[in-house]
Each structure stands twice: as C-alpha cells, then as structure tokens.
Amino acid sequence: MSDPFKNRAPSLNGPAIDLSPVTPSNTVDFATVAVALYVEGAGNLSIVTQKGETRTVAVADFAILPVGVRRVNATGTTATGIHAFMVG
C-alpha cells in the first residue's frame, strides 16, 4: 500500500498520526500531549491543558475539542468515547 505520509514530518497543522482511545484518570498524563480530543458521547469533559490548567467544558455528541491536552480527569468527566489526536 502506498503511504502518502511516509516522508512527512509530524506537524501541528495536521494530520494527526494516530487517534488513541482515552481512559480518564485523575493522576496519569498522556505519554505525549494530545493536539485535540474527539468525543463520541455528550457530557462534561474535565481536562488538564498543555499549559497545566484544569478546565471543565460541556461537549456535544461527536465533538472535536482543538486544544492541547495532557490528561482527561476521571472526576468531572461524564462524556464517553473519548479519543486523543496525537502527532508525536
């Protein structure tokens, strides 16, 4: 199969190189900061941003949240089907 991304350097401009399922945790950060989150089921999303701030936002079904995220907290998160966009 041809790979159009083979010689492309990862970039914040996209595309992401992987979409990783997220298990919310109050203590464990992602191995790499996510460039965005995709949420399948509506609810609240408690996140720790790339800057280190804790934020809680309400998201709709099938939402994309384009913000750098270190962690999705278990406490305060009711949204489901969360996936992280990764570039590194």
C-alpha positions as CSV (number, residue, x, y, z in Angstrom):
1,M,0.0,0.0,0.0
2,S,1.2,3.5,-0.8
3,D,1.8,5.8,2.2
4,P,1.4,9.5,1.4
5,F,2.7,10.4,4.9
6,K,5.9,8.3,4.8
7,N,8.3,11.2,4.2
8,R,6.2,13.9,6.0
9,A,7.4,15.3,9.3
10,P,4.8,15.4,12.1
11,S,3.2,18.8,12.3
12,L,0.7,20.6,14.5
13,N,-1.0,21.7,11.2
14,G,-2.0,18.0,10.8
15,P,-2.9,15.5,10.1
16,A,-2.6,13.6,13.4
17,I,-0.6,10.4,13.1
18,D,-2.8,8.4,15.4
19,L,-6.2,8.5,17.3
20,S,-5.8,6.9,20.7
21,P,-8.6,5.9,23.0
22,V,-8.6,7.7,26.3
23,T,-9.2,6.2,29.8
24,P,-9.9,9.2,32.1
25,S,-7.5,9.3,35.1
26,N,-7.0,11.8,37.9
27,T,-3.3,11.1,38.1
28,V,-1.9,9.7,34.8
29,D,-0.9,12.1,32.0
30,F,-0.7,11.1,28.3
31,A,2.7,10.0,27.2
32,T,2.5,12.8,24.6
33,V,0.3,15.9,24.8
34,A,-2.7,15.5,22.5
35,V,-3.4,18.2,19.9
36,A,-7.1,17.7,20.1
37,L,-9.8,15.4,21.5
38,Y,-12.7,13.6,19.8
39,V,-15.7,12.8,21.9
40,E,-18.4,10.4,20.8
41,G,-20.9,10.8,23.6
42,A,-22.0,14.2,25.0
43,G,-21.3,15.3,28.6
44,N,-18.7,17.2,30.6
45,L,-15.0,16.8,29.9
46,S,-12.6,17.7,32.7
47,I,-9.1,18.2,31.2
48,V,-5.6,19.4,32.1
49,T,-4.5,21.6,29.3
50,Q,-1.0,21.7,27.8
51,K,-0.4,24.8,29.9
52,G,-1.3,22.8,33.0
53,E,-4.7,24.4,33.8
54,T,-7.7,22.3,34.8
55,R,-10.8,23.1,32.7
56,T,-14.2,21.6,32.5
57,V,-16.2,22.0,29.3
58,A,-19.6,20.7,28.1
59,V,-19.3,18.9,24.8
60,A,-21.9,17.6,22.3
61,D,-22.0,14.2,20.6
62,F,-19.2,13.8,18.1
63,A,-17.4,16.9,19.2
64,I,-13.8,17.8,18.4
65,L,-12.0,19.9,21.0
66,P,-8.9,21.5,19.4
67,V,-6.8,22.2,22.4
68,G,-3.5,20.7,23.7
69,V,-4.4,18.2,26.5
70,R,-2.1,16.5,29.0
71,R,-4.8,14.5,30.7
72,V,-8.6,13.8,30.8
73,N,-9.6,13.6,34.5
74,A,-11.9,10.9,35.7
75,T,-13.5,13.2,38.2
76,G,-15.9,15.6,36.5
77,T,-15.8,13.7,33.1
78,T,-19.2,12.3,32.0
79,A,-18.6,12.4,28.2
80,T,-17.9,9.0,26.6
81,G,-16.0,7.6,23.7
82,I,-13.0,9.9,24.1
83,H,-10.1,9.7,21.8
84,A,-6.9,11.8,21.6
85,F,-5.4,13.1,18.4
86,M,-1.6,12.5,18.5
87,V,1.2,13.9,16.3
88,G,4.2,12.5,18.1
